[in-house]
Every structure is written in structure tokens, then in C-alpha cells.
């Protein structure tokens, strides 16, 4: 009988920050050792950050990464941790072809004690690994105190055959996989079901360690876990937070004892938190401490401002009300109320004088005049960004981006777009959830997220309300002409979003949409709007990917609408 204690270290790494990532490994290894762990496992490409994309092709970076792994092994031994087995991800080099490898290394006794190279290199959706890396071709089993530990990296367990099939023939006691699996709605259940199948295949418990944190437009949710050979959940780590958890395995036991299993998050809380973490880490990794945005009184800017306050604190949010001659008193009041609720900076910059000055020279009407108003607002937002060193955040949602219902160089300006992957109906749902959470005591910054692992409740909200109720309940309008409503030029969002979800996320063509039961006029209108707006979407800022198919990385629609079937 052999008892062995594993530590699952889900940490937030930064692409290219070899020093910072290595220091974090040291920090967590010390804690793991103090809690009697024999093995501590970190996520995929821990030392380099993930995904490193073409940075992997730079030979000098690969050399620096390899040197950092050796330094870390030496430092661990110098710290009295040489007996610990530290499993980290990094980039290696295929000496035969000179190409990069997605590599797992084990640091032990002051050296790089063992290594394994990822076999299956994903080449779909957000992944481009097949172009960058050379695939590994050998399965690896580590003998740690007589325990046979098979290892894998992320995609290796998603594909049939390969190293998992080989490990099933080698009598392993546990399968350890390190992962950089990005978040999307519903993926946690998919991962668990997959791990249960692989555990059954190898006849042993499976340990799944996942990365946490935002990196550009990807969000990694953590949620590391362990399943027994029969699929029983033994451990589940929290989502969206750095965490160090433990599992004790007895190789002679038919069933393993469970460790800590955290509760699953409410689906709305899960998506909201993913968006906030994406923004929070984008700011941190690009050295921004505050944001600026236009506050129209509408639901989109209200939700983005709330997310920004949760990400960096209400006092670091600089909201700008930019009323025109068409702005309603209600919208101006709603914007002011939101800023007061958040404790945000709030300035009023009327655009009518600037609009009039432009019109004296340009004499625009129709859509051109409407877009001029949006572009004046964009100039003001960017002026605040430049003069105050703030990250400008765009407030467009997925429904608007899909249909081109945004103005290039106007409301589309910014460096990050927190809700660009949320359909309009989802925006309302998350806004209502955030207000419910506020009523239950979640203050500003009270999300359970990287940086708030201790679960602080945040800054209390006045009257327990974050987003003005009127911003949620009123009919959406860009207020660029008298009496304007979004429904003047778009189908009602309840219908529009159903069509968009089918067309974009399920890849249904025109014939499919008609078969889904949507009427022909609506289908043709939506397809025409979506296809013609591709050029706009290509210029929109990055934002967190939270659905299976998001605009930008993994969705390309035709510019022409000639192909509709």
C-alpha cells in the first residue's frame, strides 16, 4: 500500500513573464510542501504563460524558458524543497527539427528530473498549436515512491488513442493532466464527463489541474478537480480564483476518500465573473489601474460600468455622460444614479456644441448625422483615456456587433470590450443577477475572483442596488434621433437573439433557420445584417470569450451574403 498526497496549484500566469511565473511556482511549492504534499502540479505552460502563440518560435525565448526551469529546480533545492516533485508546463525545443514543444517537466532533486511533450496539438477554435509546436510521440510514467503516475497535457485527454490509450496498457495508479482550458458556458460539465471516461479507460483516478485568469480575450476558469477510477468526484477547486487544494490517494484502496468539493456557481454568476476576470487581468497585465467609458443611462454601459467597478473598484471608474439634444432626462438621471451607486467619477460633457460646429461645415443628415454624434463621444472617451492614462472600454454587446449596430470610431472605441460576447438578452439577465447579488450583500469588488480569494464582501452598495432598475426595464435606444428605439431597425431582441444564437453559435444556414421555425423575412433580415457587418467586427476591441463561438478568434462570416444556405 502506498499513500501519496498531491497538491493542485491553479494559478494565474502571464504570457512571457518567466520571472514572475517562476516566483509564483516557488511560492505555491513552499505552501504545498508545508502541507505535506509529495507532488505539486501546476497548469499547462506554467513558466511561459499560455497561450504563447508565435512567441514560442523565438529561439532566444525558448532558451530563456529552459534556463528558468533549471534555475527553478536549483532554487527549490536551495529552499529545502528538493524532495518535492514539482510538475510545471513550459516550452521546449525539438532538437531534430528546431521547432517548439509544449512540454511538461518535473523538477526534483535540484534538476529537471523528467519531461513529457504534448501529443495532440489542437488546431480549432481559439487554438493554433499544430502550426506552432512539434507533437510528442512518447507516453511517460513517473515512478514516485512506487506510485506509477501517468502524465498528459490538456488536449491529450480530449482525443481518443494517443498517450491515454498507451497509459491504459501500462498499469498506472493515477493519471495527472495539466491544462490551459479556456472558459465557455457549459464547459465545466463537459470536462468532468470527459475526465470520467478517461479515468475509466486507464482504471485509475484522474487529476485535472487547470489554469485560472484572463489572457487577452481568453478567460481561464480554474475549476481543477479529481475523479476516482469509477468517476466519483473526489475534489473540486473554486472557479476564477487562484487556489491550492490537496488530494490523498491510496493506491491499494478500491475507492479513494473525497477531499474538498466546492459548490457549483450560479450560471449567471459564472458568466458575469468570467467577464470581470477577463477585464481585471487585461488591465493588470497591460498596467492599467482605471477605466473610462461613456455612461448613456442604458443597460449596456451600466453593466460594463458595474463589471469595471467589480474589477478595479468604483473609485477607478471614470464615467462620462455625453448628452445630446436627443438625450432624455430619464437617461441622464439613470447615468448619474449609476455613477453614484458605484462611487465612480462622473463628468458631464454635452456634445451639442461640438455637433453644431461640425454641422456648420459638414451639413450631414440621416445616418451620417447619427454616427457623427457617436464619433464625437468616441473622441471624448479617448481624450479621457489619453489624458488620464485610463483604459477605454467599449460597451457594445454581441447582438449589436452581429448586426452592425455600432459606430466605428464612435461607441466602438476602446481597448477592451467586456460584454462583446453577450447577447442583449444575456446582458439583461446578468444585470438582474448582479442586482440580486447586491441585495444579498455582495458589495463592489465582492466577487470571488483572483485577488479576492479570502472572500471579502466588497464595498457596500447604497440601498443594496448596483444597476438602476430603470436602465434594465426601459426600452433600449441609441437616442440619436427623436423617439428612436432599437426595435425601429432591429427585430425585438427576444427574437433576434434566438436567430443569432442559431446562426452564429450553432452555425445554422438559411435553410436550417427556416427549419428551426423562424419566419423567412426575419431570417433574411438577420443574415443580411450579420454578413454585411463583418468589416466592423474586425475592427472591434478584444473582449472575453464566454460562448462556444465568439466574434474574433473563432468566427468568420462572409462579407457578402451571396452564400446563405
VENDACOR-V774968 format. One record per residue. N is the residue number from 0. RES is the residue in three letters. PSI is psi in whole degrees, 0 to 359 (* if undefined). NEAR is the number of other ideal C-beta (glycine too) atoms within 12 Angstrom. D_CENTER is the distance of its C-alpha to the mean C-alpha in Angstrom with 2 decimals. Layout:
# VENDACOR-V774968
{{N,RES,PSI,NEAR,D_CENTER} {N,RES,PSI,NEAR,D_CENTER}}
This chain:
# VENDACOR-V774968
{{0,UNK,135,12,41.63} {1,UNK,124,20,38.77} {2,UNK,137,21,36.29} {3,UNK,139,34,33.18} {4,UNK,122,33,30.38} {5,UNK,143,46,26.82} {6,UNK,133,42,24.16} {7,UNK,109,45,20.45} {8,UNK,93,45,18.64} {9,UNK,113,45,14.86} {10,UNK,163,49,14.15} {11,UNK,111,41,11.81} {12,UNK,170,45,13.22} {13,UNK,129,34,13.51} {14,UNK,126,35,14.47} {15,UNK,348,28,18.24} {16,UNK,75,30,18.99} {17,UNK,317,35,21.43} {18,UNK,310,22,23.34} {19,UNK,318,23,20.61} {20,UNK,319,40,18.96} {21,UNK,321,36,22.50} {22,UNK,323,23,23.47} {23,UNK,322,33,20.64} {24,UNK,314,44,21.87} {25,UNK,315,36,25.33} {26,UNK,311,26,24.42} {27,UNK,328,39,22.90} {28,UNK,320,41,25.69} {29,UNK,316,25,28.28} {30,UNK,318,25,26.99} {31,UNK,316,36,26.80} {32,UNK,321,29,30.33} {33,UNK,340,18,31.63} {34,UNK,22,23,30.55} {35,UNK,26,18,32.51} {36,UNK,145,32,29.80} {37,UNK,328,33,31.25} {38,UNK,134,42,28.03} {39,UNK,127,47,24.68} {40,UNK,135,54,21.78} {41,UNK,170,55,18.66} {42,UNK,176,50,15.62} {43,UNK,136,50,15.91} {44,UNK,47,47,17.00} {45,UNK,311,53,17.07} {46,UNK,327,50,19.52} {47,UNK,343,45,18.15} {48,UNK,163,43,14.42} {49,UNK,138,48,12.36} {50,UNK,138,39,12.38} {51,UNK,349,37,15.55} {52,UNK,228,28,16.68} {53,UNK,352,17,20.18} {54,UNK,332,25,20.45} {55,UNK,336,37,21.58} {56,UNK,350,20,24.57} {57,UNK,111,19,25.91} {58,UNK,323,19,28.65} {59,UNK,326,15,28.93} {60,UNK,318,28,25.32} {61,UNK,321,34,25.92} {62,UNK,316,18,29.11} {63,UNK,322,25,27.51} {64,UNK,319,41,24.91} {65,UNK,319,28,27.84} {66,UNK,323,21,29.85} {67,UNK,323,34,27.11} {68,UNK,317,41,27.04} {69,UNK,318,24,30.83} {70,UNK,317,27,30.78} {71,UNK,319,42,28.42} {72,UNK,316,36,30.78} {73,UNK,318,22,33.71} {74,UNK,321,26,32.14} {75,UNK,316,36,31.33} {76,UNK,318,25,34.97} {77,UNK,334,14,36.24} {78,UNK,2,24,34.35} {79,UNK,18,15,36.22} {80,UNK,22,32,33.28} {81,UNK,333,22,34.75} {82,UNK,341,24,35.29} {83,UNK,142,41,31.62} {84,UNK,113,40,29.76} {85,UNK,115,50,26.44} {86,UNK,116,50,24.11} {87,UNK,158,53,21.60} {88,UNK,151,48,19.92} {89,UNK,188,51,20.99} {90,UNK,134,51,22.35} {91,UNK,187,35,25.95} {92,UNK,129,28,28.58} {93,UNK,107,23,30.61} {94,UNK,333,14,34.05} {95,UNK,319,9,35.72} {96,UNK,350,11,33.59} {97,UNK,13,14,31.90} {98,UNK,159,25,28.40} {99,UNK,158,39,25.32} {100,UNK,140,37,24.46} {101,UNK,107,49,21.28} {102,UNK,144,40,23.14} {103,UNK,132,49,23.31} {104,UNK,150,42,26.01} {105,UNK,122,36,27.87} {106,UNK,126,42,29.34} {107,UNK,141,31,32.61} {108,UNK,35,18,36.02} {109,UNK,8,23,34.99} {110,UNK,168,21,34.07} {111,UNK,101,32,31.48} {112,UNK,328,29,33.04} {113,UNK,163,29,31.37} {114,UNK,159,31,28.82} {115,UNK,140,39,27.16} {116,UNK,135,36,25.56} {117,UNK,132,48,22.96} {118,UNK,304,38,24.91} {119,UNK,121,30,22.69} {120,UNK,105,30,20.64} {121,UNK,143,31,18.23} {122,UNK,43,17,18.98} {123,UNK,161,17,17.17} {124,UNK,237,26,14.13} {125,UNK,355,31,11.71} {126,UNK,143,28,14.13} {127,UNK,37,21,17.28} {128,UNK,329,37,18.72} {129,UNK,326,19,22.09} {130,UNK,330,18,23.04} {131,UNK,315,29,22.17} {132,UNK,157,39,23.27} {133,UNK,134,28,26.47} {134,UNK,147,30,26.20} {135,UNK,165,31,27.78} {136,UNK,11,18,30.81} {137,UNK,135,22,31.77} {138,UNK,154,31,30.70} {139,UNK,132,33,30.95} {140,UNK,125,29,32.28} {141,UNK,134,36,32.49} {142,UNK,103,22,35.57} {143,UNK,105,35,34.69} {144,UNK,36,21,37.71} {145,UNK,0,15,38.78} {146,UNK,128,31,35.47} {147,UNK,108,27,34.23} {148,UNK,109,41,30.49} {149,UNK,146,42,29.02} {150,UNK,153,49,25.79} {151,UNK,163,50,23.12} {152,UNK,114,55,19.83} {153,UNK,263,40,16.99} {154,UNK,338,33,18.31} {155,UNK,333,43,21.78} {156,UNK,350,46,21.56} {157,UNK,337,32,20.10} {158,UNK,141,24,23.24} {159,UNK,152,17,26.76} {160,UNK,205,18,29.31} {161,UNK,213,28,28.70} {162,UNK,326,40,28.37} {163,UNK,317,38,27.82} {164,UNK,321,22,31.01} {165,UNK,319,26,32.81} {166,UNK,330,37,31.76} {167,UNK,337,28,33.09} {168,UNK,358,16,36.46} {169,UNK,7,24,36.41} {170,UNK,45,19,36.65} {171,UNK,156,37,33.59} {172,UNK,337,37,33.22} {173,UNK,146,43,29.42} {174,UNK,120,49,26.54} {175,UNK,122,53,23.85} {176,UNK,132,48,20.64} {177,UNK,140,47,18.01} {178,UNK,150,47,14.58} {179,UNK,71,45,11.40} {180,UNK,112,42,10.00} {181,UNK,155,44,6.48} {182,UNK,145,42,5.63} {183,UNK,155,31,7.72} {184,UNK,132,35,10.52} {185,UNK,356,19,13.43} {186,UNK,335,29,12.29} {187,UNK,318,34,13.43} {188,UNK,324,19,16.93} {189,UNK,316,19,16.92} {190,UNK,315,34,16.23} {191,UNK,315,31,18.95} {192,UNK,321,22,21.41} {193,UNK,313,31,20.98} {194,UNK,323,44,21.60} {195,UNK,321,28,24.59} {196,UNK,318,24,26.07} {197,UNK,324,39,25.76} {198,UNK,319,39,27.26} {199,UNK,323,22,30.12} {200,UNK,318,29,30.55} {201,UNK,351,38,31.08} {202,UNK,37,26,32.80} {203,UNK,160,36,30.97} {204,UNK,153,45,28.14} {205,UNK,130,52,24.66} {206,UNK,124,51,22.32} {207,UNK,109,48,18.60} {208,UNK,124,51,16.72} {209,UNK,149,51,12.97} {210,UNK,154,52,10.85} {211,UNK,152,49,8.83} {212,UNK,168,46,7.07} {213,UNK,144,45,5.19} {214,UNK,104,40,7.22} {215,UNK,243,32,8.17} {216,UNK,6,36,6.28} {217,UNK,144,39,4.03} {218,UNK,130,48,1.73} {219,UNK,127,47,5.27} {220,UNK,359,48,7.10} {221,UNK,241,48,10.54} {222,UNK,34,44,13.02} {223,UNK,156,53,15.60} {224,UNK,169,45,18.86} {225,UNK,135,44,22.41} {226,UNK,150,40,24.63} {227,UNK,173,32,28.38} {228,UNK,330,30,30.33} {229,UNK,8,19,31.05} {230,UNK,355,25,27.42} {231,UNK,132,25,27.80} {232,UNK,123,32,24.72} {233,UNK,331,38,25.77} {234,UNK,141,38,22.80} {235,UNK,122,34,19.34} {236,UNK,160,42,17.27} {237,UNK,155,37,15.21} {238,UNK,149,42,11.52} {239,UNK,11,46,9.28} {240,UNK,149,33,12.43} {241,UNK,145,37,14.32} {242,UNK,147,39,17.17} {243,UNK,112,37,20.33} {244,UNK,170,39,21.97} {245,UNK,151,33,25.09} {246,UNK,131,42,26.86} {247,UNK,126,30,30.58} {248,UNK,138,41,31.83} {249,UNK,109,21,35.49} {250,UNK,344,25,36.22} {251,UNK,350,14,39.47} {252,UNK,144,20,38.14} {253,UNK,325,14,37.71} {254,UNK,141,16,34.92} {255,UNK,154,33,32.62} {256,UNK,139,21,32.24} {257,UNK,153,21,28.99} {258,UNK,213,30,27.09} {259,UNK,131,22,24.64} {260,UNK,107,22,22.70} {261,UNK,156,24,20.40} {262,UNK,151,14,20.26} {263,UNK,151,20,17.56} {264,UNK,153,28,15.71} {265,UNK,137,21,16.87} {266,UNK,322,20,14.80} {267,UNK,319,26,14.58} {268,UNK,321,32,13.68} {269,UNK,311,35,10.84} {270,UNK,317,41,9.26} {271,UNK,314,48,10.48} {272,UNK,322,44,9.17} {273,UNK,317,51,5.47} {274,UNK,319,52,6.55} {275,UNK,317,49,8.73} {276,UNK,321,46,6.90} {277,UNK,314,50,5.02} {278,UNK,315,53,8.71} {279,UNK,313,43,10.37} {280,UNK,328,40,9.38} {281,UNK,319,38,9.95} {282,UNK,312,34,13.20} {283,UNK,316,26,14.13} {284,UNK,349,29,13.75} {285,UNK,11,22,15.64} {286,UNK,40,14,18.11} {287,UNK,143,29,17.92} {288,UNK,351,21,19.14} {289,UNK,167,29,19.43} {290,UNK,162,50,18.56} {291,UNK,148,45,20.95} {292,UNK,160,56,20.95} {293,UNK,135,56,23.59} {294,UNK,108,52,24.39} {295,UNK,345,46,26.25} {296,UNK,353,38,26.66} {297,UNK,173,46,24.62} {298,UNK,326,45,21.79} {299,UNK,309,47,19.02} {300,UNK,330,49,19.81} {301,UNK,315,49,20.44} {302,UNK,318,48,17.04} {303,UNK,318,53,15.36} {304,UNK,321,53,17.96} {305,UNK,316,56,17.35} {306,UNK,319,50,13.63} {307,UNK,319,52,14.87} {308,UNK,319,47,17.58} {309,UNK,331,50,15.44} {310,UNK,318,46,13.39} {311,UNK,3,39,16.57} {312,UNK,138,28,19.58} {313,UNK,325,35,21.68} {314,UNK,348,21,24.14} {315,UNK,10,33,21.73} {316,UNK,125,46,21.07} {317,UNK,99,40,23.70} {318,UNK,143,46,24.30} {319,UNK,119,40,26.87} {320,UNK,127,36,28.97} {321,UNK,68,43,30.53} {322,UNK,148,34,33.00} {323,UNK,185,34,35.18} {324,UNK,347,20,38.43} {325,UNK,355,26,36.53} {326,UNK,131,34,34.25} {327,UNK,155,25,35.38} {328,UNK,324,15,36.39} {329,UNK,319,23,34.09} {330,UNK,319,34,30.99} {331,UNK,322,28,32.13} {332,UNK,319,23,32.77} {333,UNK,320,35,29.37} {334,UNK,317,41,27.65} {335,UNK,319,28,29.97} {336,UNK,319,30,29.41} {337,UNK,311,47,25.62} {338,UNK,321,39,26.08} {339,UNK,318,25,28.64} {340,UNK,320,36,26.48} {341,UNK,344,46,23.69} {342,UNK,31,29,26.24} {343,UNK,157,39,24.91} {344,UNK,143,28,27.09} {345,UNK,115,30,28.62} {346,UNK,150,26,30.71} {347,UNK,122,21,32.60} {348,UNK,89,27,33.19} {349,UNK,139,22,35.26} {350,UNK,354,34,34.94} {351,UNK,318,21,38.26} {352,UNK,320,17,40.34} {353,UNK,320,26,38.05} {354,UNK,317,32,37.94} {355,UNK,319,20,41.73} {356,UNK,317,13,42.18} {357,UNK,317,21,40.16} {358,UNK,332,21,42.11} {359,UNK,329,11,45.40} {360,UNK,324,11,44.63} {361,UNK,328,17,42.46} {362,UNK,56,12,43.84} {363,UNK,156,20,40.80} {364,UNK,176,12,40.54} {365,UNK,219,11,38.38} {366,UNK,324,19,34.78} {367,UNK,320,19,35.49} {368,UNK,323,24,36.48} {369,UNK,314,30,33.45} {370,UNK,329,30,31.10} {371,UNK,319,32,33.13} {372,UNK,315,38,32.21} {373,UNK,322,37,28.47} {374,UNK,328,31,28.99} {375,UNK,318,38,31.06} {376,UNK,320,45,28.28} {377,UNK,320,35,25.88} {378,UNK,318,28,28.48} {379,UNK,316,37,28.71} {380,UNK,315,43,24.99} {381,UNK,329,30,24.93} {382,UNK,318,23,28.15} {383,UNK,318,33,26.63} {384,UNK,311,29,23.69} {385,UNK,316,16,26.22} {386,UNK,333,14,28.81} {387,UNK,359,22,26.72} {388,UNK,38,19,24.05} {389,UNK,152,33,21.24} {390,UNK,119,40,17.97} {391,UNK,128,40,18.74} {392,UNK,133,54,16.09} {393,UNK,152,44,16.72} {394,UNK,11,51,17.03} {395,UNK,146,49,17.25} {396,UNK,175,47,15.85} {397,UNK,325,44,15.51} {398,UNK,315,43,19.12} {399,UNK,316,44,20.47} {400,UNK,321,43,18.74} {401,UNK,319,45,19.97} {402,UNK,3,37,23.47} {403,UNK,21,32,23.71} {404,UNK,56,43,24.25} {405,UNK,160,40,23.20} {406,UNK,117,34,25.26} {407,UNK,134,25,24.57} {408,UNK,12,22,25.25} {409,UNK,252,36,25.39} {410,UNK,353,45,22.66} {411,UNK,359,38,20.36} {412,UNK,152,36,20.81} {413,UNK,170,41,18.18} {414,UNK,346,31,15.81} {415,UNK,147,43,12.52} {416,UNK,92,46,12.11} {417,UNK,334,54,9.99} {418,UNK,22,51,11.39} {419,UNK,343,47,12.02} {420,UNK,18,47,10.57} {421,UNK,122,45,12.60} {422,UNK,157,40,16.22} {423,UNK,318,41,18.83} {424,UNK,328,26,19.89} {425,UNK,326,35,16.44} {426,UNK,314,41,16.60} {427,UNK,318,33,19.89} {428,UNK,316,30,18.80} {429,UNK,327,43,16.04} {430,UNK,317,41,18.64} {431,UNK,320,29,21.21} {432,UNK,317,32,19.11} {433,UNK,325,48,18.48} {434,UNK,322,32,22.21} {435,UNK,317,23,23.11} {436,UNK,321,33,21.11} {437,UNK,318,35,22.92} {438,UNK,333,19,26.19} {439,UNK,4,19,25.62} {440,UNK,1,18,25.27} {441,UNK,108,35,21.63} {442,UNK,184,31,22.26} {443,UNK,126,39,20.25} {444,UNK,13,34,17.81} {445,UNK,6,34,18.58} {446,UNK,148,41,15.21} {447,UNK,102,36,14.88} {448,UNK,165,44,12.16} {449,UNK,127,41,12.32} {450,UNK,342,29,15.63} {451,UNK,44,28,17.06} {452,UNK,338,22,17.69} {453,UNK,353,15,21.24} {454,UNK,33,18,20.36} {455,UNK,143,20,22.01} {456,UNK,348,19,22.68} {457,UNK,182,32,22.03} {458,UNK,123,25,24.45} {459,UNK,146,21,26.50} {460,UNK,138,33,26.38} {461,UNK,123,19,29.67} {462,UNK,14,14,30.92} {463,UNK,26,21,27.65} {464,UNK,132,32,26.19} {465,UNK,306,49,23.10} {466,UNK,125,45,23.03} {467,UNK,131,39,26.57} {468,UNK,324,26,27.58} {469,UNK,328,25,29.29} {470,UNK,331,41,26.12} {471,UNK,321,32,24.85} {472,UNK,336,18,28.21} {473,UNK,157,23,29.70} {474,UNK,132,25,29.66} {475,UNK,141,35,27.08} {476,UNK,142,29,28.79} {477,UNK,345,39,28.22} {478,UNK,50,37,31.70} {479,UNK,355,37,32.86} {480,UNK,164,22,36.23} {481,UNK,130,14,38.40} {482,UNK,15,13,37.23} {483,UNK,140,25,34.24} {484,UNK,151,20,31.75} {485,UNK,326,27,28.78} {486,UNK,352,19,30.75} {487,UNK,326,19,33.47} {488,UNK,357,22,31.62} {489,UNK,151,35,28.95} {490,UNK,158,28,29.44} {491,UNK,141,21,28.63} {492,UNK,327,34,24.89} {493,UNK,322,21,25.57} {494,UNK,313,27,27.06} {495,UNK,314,35,25.05} {496,UNK,329,33,21.69} {497,UNK,318,28,23.32} {498,UNK,316,41,24.59} {499,UNK,318,45,21.36} {500,UNK,321,33,19.47} {501,UNK,317,31,22.31} {502,UNK,320,40,22.70} {503,UNK,304,38,19.14} {504,UNK,332,28,17.24} {505,UNK,358,19,20.45} {506,UNK,35,17,22.06} {507,UNK,132,27,25.26} {508,UNK,186,23,27.94} {509,UNK,312,28,30.70} {510,UNK,321,17,32.91} {511,UNK,317,19,30.15} {512,UNK,320,32,29.36} {513,UNK,320,23,33.06} {514,UNK,333,15,33.34} {515,UNK,346,22,30.53} {516,UNK,3,15,33.01} {517,UNK,145,28,31.78} {518,UNK,154,16,34.71} {519,UNK,318,18,35.51} {520,UNK,317,15,35.51} {521,UNK,316,28,31.99} {522,UNK,312,33,30.66} {523,UNK,323,21,32.40} {524,UNK,313,26,31.26} {525,UNK,315,42,27.55} {526,UNK,316,36,27.75} {527,UNK,314,26,29.69} {528,UNK,315,32,27.33} {529,UNK,313,42,24.18} {530,UNK,323,29,25.91} {531,UNK,348,22,27.51} {532,UNK,7,35,24.41} {533,UNK,320,26,22.69} {534,UNK,327,17,24.03} {535,UNK,315,32,22.46} {536,UNK,327,37,18.93} {537,UNK,342,19,19.34} {538,UNK,3,24,19.91} {539,UNK,150,39,17.12} {540,UNK,164,40,14.64} {541,UNK,153,33,11.10} {542,UNK,164,41,8.49} {543,UNK,131,49,4.93} {544,UNK,120,40,5.56} {545,UNK,355,43,6.36} {546,UNK,172,38,9.81} {547,UNK,325,24,11.78} {548,UNK,111,30,12.90} {549,UNK,154,39,11.40} {550,UNK,140,42,13.71} {551,UNK,273,29,13.69} {552,UNK,319,29,12.69} {553,UNK,22,26,14.17} {554,UNK,116,29,16.46} {555,UNK,114,18,19.84} {556,UNK,151,34,22.42} {557,UNK,145,19,26.02} {558,UNK,321,17,27.40} {559,UNK,151,14,30.59} {560,UNK,22,23,30.91} {561,UNK,325,12,33.78} {562,UNK,113,13,31.96} {563,UNK,346,23,31.14} {564,UNK,*,15,32.10}}
